[in-house]
Amino acid sequence: MKQIIVTGCNGQLGRAVNQVLADHKEYQLINTDVAELDITDIEQVMKLARESKPYAIINCAAHTNVNGCEKDEEAAFRINAIGARNLSIASQEMGAKLFQISTDYVFSGNTDQPYREFDAPDPMSAYGRTKLQGEIYVKEFCRRYFILRTAWLYGDGNNFVKTMLRLSETSDHVQVVNDQYGTPTYAMELAKAIACLLPTENYGVFHATCEGSCSWAEFAKEIFRLAGKPTVVEEVTTAAYNEKFPGQADRPACSILDNYMLTLTTDFRFASWQTAIAEYMKTL
């Protein structure tokens, strides 16, 4: 049976990976979170890798609090960059495949066209910078890697969808920005993409989001529509939102990703963001 180390197993993607791979009897998952494995500690990482001799490592661990990363970039760097580096070194020594999850925030968002995998990154936040350095370390230290850039992820855990539903319980109106565009992506869809690539040698960088795009305000409206909530979405600009809630990290205005390489090299297709959020809402 092929051993697979999953880091960040209690996060939204980690849980989705467990659910999707449960149907694949050839894999045995070694689930770890910060209590079991500190990915910033190279000795811990190497010890686990040498003991388990993994077929693959799926790195679902990350510092994803964008504002938190801005306040303490060093802490974010340790998890998002050094952690990825350590897992890369272990993967290379063991001949294991490495899945590194990255983000649309490696791009500036100063465009009106979807980004493809070979477009030049230009992060504008600490989160984006540390995740990009993680990508760089993976390419430097590991040969058998899959870097999957995703966006606006939601699943079993705290996320934008649950925040909107919680706010709808106490407010008739919710302010949501209308000038940031991207693609809401269901963690289960991303886990299915990982499962598709896992047995292959189709290595490289992939954009991995649901299909289509919307603004945060449009996403919120669809959430309330599906939930049958009368809550009104009050659309505001990023500038107006930041003025009301100061201390926000810079976020890309348009970080839509084109799943170009997945489309060209695999038969896997993501669901549309509308189909995916409808499926997710059924689970709540």
C-alpha positions as CSV (number, residue, x, y, z in Angstrom):
1,M,0.0,0.0,0.0
2,K,1.3,3.4,-1.0
3,Q,1.9,5.8,2.0
4,I,0.9,9.4,1.6
5,I,1.7,12.1,4.1
6,V,-0.9,14.7,4.4
7,T,0.1,17.9,6.3
8,G,-2.6,20.3,7.5
9,C,-5.0,17.4,7.7
10,N,-7.5,19.3,9.8
11,G,-7.9,22.2,7.4
12,Q,-10.5,22.5,4.7
13,L,-8.4,21.0,2.0
14,G,-6.8,18.3,4.3
15,R,-10.3,17.1,5.2
16,A,-11.4,17.1,1.5
17,V,-8.3,15.1,0.5
18,N,-9.1,12.5,3.1
19,Q,-12.7,12.3,1.9
20,V,-11.7,11.9,-1.8
21,L,-8.8,9.5,-1.3
22,A,-10.9,7.3,1.1
23,D,-12.2,5.6,-2.1
24,H,-8.7,4.8,-3.3
25,K,-7.8,1.6,-1.5
26,E,-4.2,1.6,-2.8
27,Y,-3.3,4.6,-0.6
28,Q,-2.8,4.8,3.1
29,L,-2.9,8.3,4.5
30,I,-0.5,9.5,7.3
31,N,-2.5,12.5,8.6
32,T,-0.5,15.2,10.4
33,D,-1.3,18.6,11.6
34,V,0.8,21.0,13.7
35,A,0.4,18.8,16.8
36,E,1.9,15.8,15.0
37,L,4.4,17.5,12.6
38,D,6.0,20.9,12.6
39,I,6.8,21.4,9.0
40,T,9.1,24.3,9.8
41,D,11.4,21.8,11.6
42,I,13.6,20.0,9.1
43,E,14.6,17.2,11.6
44,Q,10.9,16.4,12.3
45,V,10.1,16.3,8.6
46,M,13.0,14.1,7.7
47,K,12.3,11.7,10.6
48,L,8.7,11.1,9.5
49,A,9.7,10.8,5.8
50,R,12.5,8.2,6.5
51,E,10.2,6.2,8.8
52,S,7.2,6.1,6.4
53,K,9.0,6.2,3.0
54,P,6.0,8.0,1.4
55,Y,4.9,7.6,-2.2
56,A,3.7,11.2,-2.0
57,I,3.4,14.2,0.3
58,I,0.4,16.5,0.0
59,N,1.1,19.8,1.7
60,C,-2.2,21.3,2.8
61,A,-0.6,23.2,5.7
62,A,-0.3,27.0,5.2
63,H,-0.5,30.4,7.0
64,T,-3.6,31.7,5.1
65,N,-4.6,34.6,7.2
66,V,-3.8,37.4,4.8
67,N,-3.9,40.2,7.3
68,G,-2.1,38.0,9.9
69,C,0.7,37.4,7.3
70,E,1.1,41.1,6.9
71,K,1.5,41.7,10.6
72,D,4.1,38.9,11.0
73,E,5.7,38.1,7.7
74,E,8.4,36.1,9.4
75,A,5.9,33.7,10.9
76,A,4.2,33.3,7.5
77,F,7.6,32.8,5.8
78,R,8.4,29.9,8.2
79,I,5.2,28.1,7.4
80,N,4.6,29.0,3.7
81,A,8.2,29.0,2.5
82,I,10.5,27.1,4.9
83,G,7.8,24.4,5.5
84,A,7.6,23.9,1.7
85,R,11.4,23.8,1.5
86,N,11.6,21.1,4.2
87,L,9.0,18.9,2.6
88,S,10.7,19.4,-0.8
89,I,14.0,18.2,0.6
90,A,12.3,15.2,2.2
91,S,10.4,14.4,-1.0
92,Q,13.6,14.5,-3.0
93,E,15.5,12.2,-0.7
94,M,12.7,9.7,-0.6
95,G,11.8,9.9,-4.3
96,A,8.3,10.9,-3.3
97,K,5.9,13.1,-5.2
98,L,5.2,16.5,-3.6
99,F,1.9,18.4,-3.9
100,Q,2.4,22.0,-3.0
101,I,-0.8,24.2,-2.8
102,S,-0.2,27.7,-3.8
103,T,-2.4,30.7,-4.4
104,D,-3.7,33.3,-6.9
105,Y,-2.1,35.9,-4.6
106,V,1.3,35.3,-6.2
107,F,-0.1,37.7,-8.9
108,S,-0.7,41.4,-8.6
109,G,-4.1,41.3,-10.1
110,N,-3.4,44.4,-12.2
111,T,-5.0,42.9,-15.3
112,D,-8.3,42.1,-16.9
113,Q,-7.2,38.7,-18.3
114,P,-7.1,35.4,-16.5
115,Y,-3.6,34.3,-15.5
116,R,-2.0,31.3,-17.0
117,E,0.7,29.2,-15.3
118,F,3.6,30.8,-17.2
119,D,2.6,34.4,-16.5
120,A,5.1,36.2,-14.3
121,P,4.2,36.3,-10.6
122,D,4.2,39.7,-8.9
123,P,2.7,39.4,-5.3
124,M,1.5,42.5,-3.5
125,S,1.1,41.1,0.0
126,A,3.2,39.1,2.6
127,Y,0.9,36.1,2.0
128,G,1.6,36.2,-1.7
129,R,5.3,36.7,-1.3
130,T,5.7,33.9,1.2
131,K,3.6,31.5,-0.9
132,L,5.7,32.4,-4.0
133,Q,8.9,31.7,-2.1
134,G,7.5,28.3,-1.2
135,E,7.0,27.6,-4.9
136,I,10.6,28.7,-5.6
137,Y,11.9,26.3,-2.9
138,V,9.9,23.4,-4.3
139,K,11.3,23.9,-7.7
140,E,14.8,24.3,-6.3
141,F,14.9,21.3,-4.0
142,C,12.4,18.8,-5.5
143,R,12.2,17.1,-8.9
144,R,8.8,15.4,-8.7
145,Y,6.5,18.2,-7.8
146,F,3.0,19.4,-8.6
147,I,2.4,23.1,-7.7
148,L,-1.4,23.8,-7.7
149,R,-2.4,27.4,-7.5
150,T,-6.0,27.8,-6.2
151,A,-8.2,30.6,-5.1
152,W,-11.0,31.7,-2.7
153,L,-11.1,28.2,-1.2
154,Y,-14.0,27.0,1.0
155,G,-14.9,23.6,2.5
156,D,-15.3,22.0,5.9
157,G,-14.0,24.7,8.1
158,N,-14.1,28.5,8.6
159,N,-14.6,30.3,5.3
160,F,-16.3,33.2,3.5
161,V,-19.5,31.2,3.0
162,K,-20.0,30.5,6.7
163,T,-19.0,34.1,7.6
164,M,-21.8,35.4,5.2
165,L,-24.3,33.0,6.6
166,R,-23.4,33.9,10.2
167,L,-23.7,37.7,9.4
168,S,-27.1,37.1,7.8
169,E,-28.4,35.8,11.1
170,T,-27.9,39.2,12.8
171,S,-28.0,41.7,9.9
172,D,-30.4,42.6,7.1
173,H,-27.5,44.2,5.1
174,V,-23.9,43.0,4.6
175,Q,-21.2,45.1,3.0
176,V,-19.1,43.2,0.5
177,V,-16.5,44.5,-2.0
178,N,-17.5,44.5,-5.6
179,D,-14.2,45.3,-7.3
180,Q,-12.1,42.2,-6.5
181,Y,-12.6,39.4,-8.9
182,G,-11.6,35.7,-8.7
183,T,-13.0,32.2,-8.6
184,P,-14.6,30.6,-5.5
185,T,-13.2,27.1,-5.3
186,Y,-14.7,24.2,-3.4
187,A,-12.1,22.2,-1.5
188,M,-13.6,18.9,-2.7
189,E,-13.1,19.9,-6.4
190,L,-9.4,20.7,-5.6
191,A,-9.0,17.4,-3.8
192,K,-10.4,15.6,-6.9
193,A,-7.8,17.4,-9.1
194,I,-5.1,16.2,-6.7
195,A,-6.4,12.6,-6.9
196,C,-6.4,12.8,-10.7
197,L,-2.7,13.9,-10.8
198,L,-1.5,11.7,-8.0
199,P,-0.8,8.5,-10.0
200,T,0.8,10.4,-12.9
201,E,4.1,11.8,-13.7
202,N,2.5,15.0,-15.2
203,Y,4.6,17.2,-13.0
204,G,4.7,21.0,-13.0
205,V,2.7,24.1,-12.2
206,F,-1.1,24.0,-12.5
207,H,-3.8,26.5,-12.0
208,A,-6.6,24.7,-10.1
209,T,-9.8,26.6,-9.5
210,C,-13.5,26.1,-10.3
211,E,-14.5,27.5,-13.7
212,G,-15.9,31.0,-14.2
213,S,-15.4,34.1,-12.1
214,C,-17.2,36.6,-10.0
215,S,-16.7,39.4,-7.5
216,W,-16.9,38.8,-3.7
217,A,-20.3,40.7,-3.8
218,E,-21.6,38.4,-6.5
219,F,-20.4,35.4,-4.6
220,A,-22.2,36.6,-1.4
221,K,-25.4,37.2,-3.4
222,E,-25.4,33.6,-4.7
223,I,-24.8,32.3,-1.2
224,F,-27.8,34.1,0.2
225,R,-29.9,33.1,-2.8
226,L,-29.1,29.4,-2.3
227,A,-29.7,29.7,1.4
228,G,-33.0,31.4,0.9
229,K,-31.8,34.4,2.9
230,P,-33.4,37.9,2.4
231,T,-30.1,39.6,3.4
232,V,-29.2,42.4,1.1
233,V,-25.6,42.7,-0.2
234,E,-24.5,46.3,-0.1
235,E,-21.7,46.6,-2.7
236,V,-18.7,48.7,-1.7
237,T,-15.4,49.4,-3.3
238,T,-12.2,48.1,-1.7
239,A,-11.1,51.6,-0.9
240,A,-14.4,52.3,0.9
241,Y,-14.1,49.0,2.8
242,N,-10.5,49.6,3.8
243,E,-11.4,53.1,5.0
244,K,-14.1,51.6,7.3
245,F,-11.9,48.7,8.4
246,P,-8.3,49.9,8.3
247,G,-5.3,47.6,8.5
248,Q,-6.3,45.5,5.5
249,A,-3.5,43.8,3.5
250,D,-3.4,44.6,-0.2
251,R,-5.4,42.1,-2.3
252,P,-5.3,41.6,-6.1
253,A,-8.2,43.3,-7.9
254,C,-8.4,40.6,-10.6
255,S,-6.8,37.3,-9.8
256,I,-8.8,35.0,-12.1
257,L,-6.8,31.8,-12.9
258,D,-7.0,29.9,-16.2
259,N,-6.7,26.2,-15.7
260,Y,-4.7,26.0,-18.9
261,M,-2.2,23.2,-18.2
262,L,-4.8,21.0,-16.6
263,T,-7.0,21.4,-19.6
264,L,-4.2,20.7,-22.0
265,T,-2.6,17.7,-20.2
266,T,-5.5,15.9,-18.4
267,D,-9.1,14.9,-18.8
268,F,-10.0,16.5,-15.5
269,R,-12.4,19.4,-15.5
270,F,-13.4,21.5,-12.5
271,A,-17.1,22.2,-11.9
272,S,-18.3,25.8,-12.4
273,W,-18.2,27.9,-9.3
274,Q,-22.0,28.1,-9.3
275,T,-22.4,24.3,-9.5
276,A,-19.7,23.8,-6.8
277,I,-21.2,26.3,-4.3
278,A,-24.7,24.7,-4.8
279,E,-23.2,21.3,-3.9
280,Y,-21.4,22.7,-0.9
281,M,-24.5,24.4,0.4
282,K,-26.2,21.0,0.5
283,T,-23.7,19.8,3.0
284,L,-24.3,22.6,5.5
